[in-house]
Amino acid sequence: MGRRALRRIDPTLDLSNWLLRPESLPRPWQTGLLFGCEGPLEVELGSGKGLFLACAAARNPQRLYLGIEVAFKYAQFTAARLVRAGLPNAKVVHGEGQALFRDVLPEGGLAAVHVYFPDPWWKKRHHKRRVMNEAFVRDVHRTLVPGGRFHFWTDVEEYFLASLELIRQATGLWGPFPVPEHVPEHDLDYRTHFERRTRLQGGRVYRAEFVKAPQR
């Protein structure tokens, strides 16, 4: 099933402080310069419609959230969502996530990394396009602070199992630790719209959490 058409964005909304381009990110990295304050930074790769960013930022105002979305219309939609919710602690960058992890995000600078329902690229010959590849999971490990967490969810069992093995072989992350299924309290009380759709259709969601070993 394809994605539903996005709602029209109010053209009067000023998205300039929420919708970023890769070239506008500080180099060398400075979280305080980007957000105007310091705090634990969490990054979501593939923000989609921004449900996770908006909910997490509202629940945790002391934490900072940066979404990365390669599709401009979804990055714009997410930025508008953050503006309407009045969330200064969350932003979205329109760009290629693996490049940003490789070239921009700092070593040992992220409190958490979130990857939810990435494109499974079903055909075997296209598996090389999957975001969960060796270079990316190594960058996740590199950019996490000691004790930082990596959250990976998908509705594709083969992708899930292959990714767990990849993480085991390519990184020193601890895990996978199981993530219990949350009972939603309302219609949008899901991690993402993909989780909502999958669960409402009776599908299974595969969830795992990893932790970077604390410094000794």
Residue pairs with C-beta under 8 A, 6 or more apart in sequence:
1 197
6 49
6 73
6 74
6 77
7 77
9 76
9 77
9 80
10 80
13 80
13 83
13 84
14 83
15 76
15 79
15 80
15 83
17 88
17 91
18 79
18 82
18 83
18 90
18 91
18 92
19 75
19 76
19 79
19 91
19 92
19 94
20 91
20 92
20 93
20 94
21 93
21 94
21 95
22 93
22 94
22 95
22 96
22 99
22 100
22 104
25 34
25 93
25 100
25 104
26 33
26 34
27 104
28 106
29 104
29 105
29 106
29 109
31 38
31 39
31 41
31 64
31 109
32 38
34 66
34 91
35 64
35 88
35 89
35 91
36 88
37 64
37 89
39 62
39 63
39 64
39 89
40 62
40 63
40 64
40 111
40 112
41 63
41 64
41 65
41 66
41 109
41 110
41 111
42 56
42 63
42 64
42 65
42 66
42 110
42 111
42 112
42 113
42 114
43 65
43 66
43 67
43 68
43 105
43 110
43 112
43 113
43 114
43 143
44 52
44 53
44 65
44 66
44 67
44 68
44 113
44 114
44 115
44 116
45 68
45 97
45 101
45 113
45 114
45 115
45 118
45 131
46 68
46 69
46 70
46 97
46 115
46 116
46 117
46 118
46 131
47 53
47 67
47 68
47 69
47 74
47 75
47 78
47 92
48 69
48 74
48 78
48 116
48 117
48 192
48 193
48 194
49 74
49 77
49 78
49 81
49 192
49 193
50 67
50 74
50 77
50 78
50 79
50 81
50 82
50 92
51 188
51 190
51 191
51 192
51 193
51 196
52 67
52 114
52 116
52 191
52 192
53 65
53 67
53 78
53 81
53 82
53 87
53 90
53 92
54 78
54 81
54 82
54 85
54 87
54 90
55 188
56 63
56 65
56 90
57 63
57 65
57 82
57 85
57 87
57 89
57 90
58 85
58 87
60 89
61 89
62 89
63 89
63 111
64 89
64 90
65 89
65 90
65 91
66 90
66 91
66 92
66 93
67 75
67 78
67 90
67 91
67 92
67 93
68 92
68 93
68 95
68 97
68 100
69 75
69 78
69 92
69 93
69 94
70 94
70 95
70 96
70 97
72 94
75 92
75 93
75 94
76 94
78 92
79 91
79 92
82 90
82 91
82 92
93 100
97 131
98 131
98 133
98 135
98 136
98 139
101 136
101 139
101 140
101 143
102 135
102 139
105 139
105 143
106 143
107 142
107 143
108 142
108 143
108 144
108 145
108 146
109 143
109 145
110 143
110 144
110 145
110 148
111 144
111 145
111 148
111 149
112 144
112 148
112 149
112 150
112 151
113 140
113 143
113 144
113 148
113 149
113 150
113 151
114 151
115 131
115 132
115 150
115 151
115 152
115 153
116 151
116 152
116 153
116 154
116 191
116 192
116 194
116 195
117 153
117 154
117 155
117 192
117 194
117 195
117 198
118 130
118 131
118 132
118 154
118 159
119 129
119 130
119 131
120 130
120 154
120 156
120 158
120 159
121 127
121 129
121 130
130 159
132 152
132 159
132 162
132 163
132 166
133 166
134 166
134 170
137 163
137 166
137 167
137 170
137 171
137 173
138 170
138 171
140 150
140 171
140 173
141 150
141 170
141 171
141 172
141 173
141 212
144 150
144 212
145 212
146 212
146 213
146 214
146 215
147 211
147 212
147 214
148 211
148 212
149 209
149 210
149 211
149 212
150 167
150 173
150 175
150 209
150 210
150 211
150 212
151 179
151 207
151 208
151 209
152 160
152 163
152 167
152 207
152 208
152 209
152 210
153 179
153 191
153 192
153 195
153 205
153 206
153 207
153 208
154 160
154 163
154 205
154 206
155 194
155 198
155 203
155 204
155 205
155 206
156 206
157 204
157 206
160 206
160 208
164 176
164 208
167 173
167 175
167 176
167 210
171 210
172 212
172 213
173 210
173 211
173 212
173 213
174 210
174 211
174 212
174 213
175 208
175 209
175 210
175 211
176 208
176 209
176 210
177 208
177 209
177 210
177 211
178 207
178 208
178 209
179 207
179 208
179 209
181 205
181 207
182 189
182 190
182 191
184 190
184 196
187 196
188 196
190 196
190 199
195 205
198 204
198 205
199 205
